[in-house]
Amino acid sequence: TWEQQFEQMNCPKCKTPYGKDSRVPLLLIKCGHSVCLSCATLLFKSQSICCPECQTISCADSISKFPKNMALLSVSQAQISKAQTASQSKGKPSKEEKQKEQQCDAHQKKIEAFCEDDKCLLCINCILIDGHKSHDIEPIPQASAKEKSKLQNYFETSTKLEEKLKLLLGDIANYRDQLT
């Protein structure tokens, strides 16, 4: 199964996924299994490592003599990337969800326009059947641009008013200091 294959990407001793630095898989020469560098360091005794999976003894003068299992490392890194991509995409809506979100709740039709009078989104049925026909209606992109422009103006106006207010508060503080 997929879970079993993914578990094979983990060090059999510490059960941690192989990776860079201390989690690089080292190939145990005699049996062909791998352990991460951290575990190999712990297991290395009397110039040998006893495989945690099959108990076969692999000998070497030092840990550096055990080759890195680059094939396992690259597969492991690919699996980690895939898992990260999958977990990141879980929070995003699917294509079907996006299409459903862009549909009118009343008629399950595609949202086509924005009613300026009632400040609501409209499908074609809303426009023709539900009494919005005589209202001020705009396509979504134009209505969005217009609302964005209004918000920008509100923001600029409020920023200017905030600056004036700070100046006035400074003046009040100065007058208060002069009175005392």
N, C-alpha and C positions, 0 to 999 in steps of 0.2 A: 504494500500500500504506500501511498504518498508519505504518510507519517513515518513509516519505517525507513523509507529512503532518506527523508530529511534528518532522522535521528542518526543515520550513518554519517552525516556531515558534522556530528559532534564528537568531541574527544570521548573515548569510551571510559576514561578514568574520572574526569570531572564533569562530563555531560555538557560542557560548554561548546558552543559553535566554534569551529575553527575560524581564525582570522589572522590579521597581521600581528606583528610584534611577538608577544609571549604566547599567542594562540596559534602560531604557525604549525601545521601538522608535520611531524617528522615520521619518516618511513622506517619501520622496524624491519631490518634487512632479512632476517630469517623467516618471518611469517607473512610479511606484506601488510600487516595492520599498521595503523598510525596512531600516534598520541601527540597532544600539543606540547610545545616546548616547555611550558610551565610544569606539566606532569612528568615529562621526560626528565627534567632536572630533579624532581622529587624521586623518581623511580631509578635513576642512574646510580648503581652501586657496584663496586668491584668491576668496573669497566664493562658493565652489561645492564640491560633493561629487560625485565620480565614483562611480557605483553599482558596487559590487563584483560584482554579478551580470551586468549588461548594459552597463556602461561608459557609460551615459547621464549627462550632466552636468546636475545640478540646482543652480540658483543661488539665493542668498539673502544678505541683508546680514549675518546672523549665524546661528549654529546654532539659536538660540531661534525663528527664523522657520520652521523645519521643524516641522510639527505632529506631536504624539504620535499614534501609530497605536493608539488606544484599543481598537479592535476586536481587533487582533492581540494586544494586551496582555491583554485579558480572556480570549481563547481560550487564550493561552499559560498564564495563571495557572490556568485551569480544567484544562488538561492536566497541569500540574505537580501540582495537588491530586489529580487522578485517579491519577497515577503514585504519589504518596506513599501514598494510601489502598490501592492495590493492593499496594505493597511491604510495608505494615504488616500487611495481612491474610494475606500469604504465610506468616508464622510461626504463624498461628492455625489450628487444625484445622478442617476443613470439617464440615458437619452430619453427613455420612456417617461421617467419622472419629470424631466425638464419640460417635455411636451405637455404632460398633464398639468404642470404648474402654469403653463401659458394658455390654458383653456379657461373659458368662462364657466363658472360654477353652475349657473342656471341652465346653460344650453350645451355644454361640453363642445363648444366650437372654439376655434383659434381666436385669441385676443387680437383685435385689429386696430383699435383706436382708443382715444382717451376723451371723455366728456369733460369739457372745461366747466360747464354749468354745475354738474353733480360731483365733479372730481372723482370719477370712477373709470375703470377699464371696461371696454365694450367689445363684444363679438358682433358679427354681422346681424345676428338675430336681435341682439339688444338694440342696435341702431334702428333696424326696420320695424320690429314688433313692439319693443318695450318703451316706446315713447321718447327716444332720444333723437329721433329724426330731425326735429326742429332745433336741437341744441347746438351749441358751439362745439364741434367735434374735430379733433386733429389726429393725424397718424401718430403712432407711438414715438418715433424718433424726434419729430418736431415738438411734441408735447414734452418729451424728456428734456430736450435742449432748452425749451422755454422755462421749465421748472428749475433746471440747473442754473440758468441765468438769474432767475429770481432769488434762488438761495445764495448765489454769489453776491448779489446786490445786498441782501439782508446781512450777510456776513460782513461785507465791507462797511455798511452803515453802522452795524453794532460795534465793529472795531473802532471806528471814528468816535462813536459815542463813548466807548470805554476810555479812549484817550482823553477826551474832554472831561469826563468824570474824574479821572485821575488828577488832571490839572486843577479842577475845582476843589477836590479834596485837599490837594497841596495848598491851594490858596486859603482854604478854611483853616488848615493847620497853622499857616503863617499868621493869619488874623488872630487866632486864638492865642498864639505865643505872644503877639504884640499886646494883647489885652491883659495878660498876666504878668 
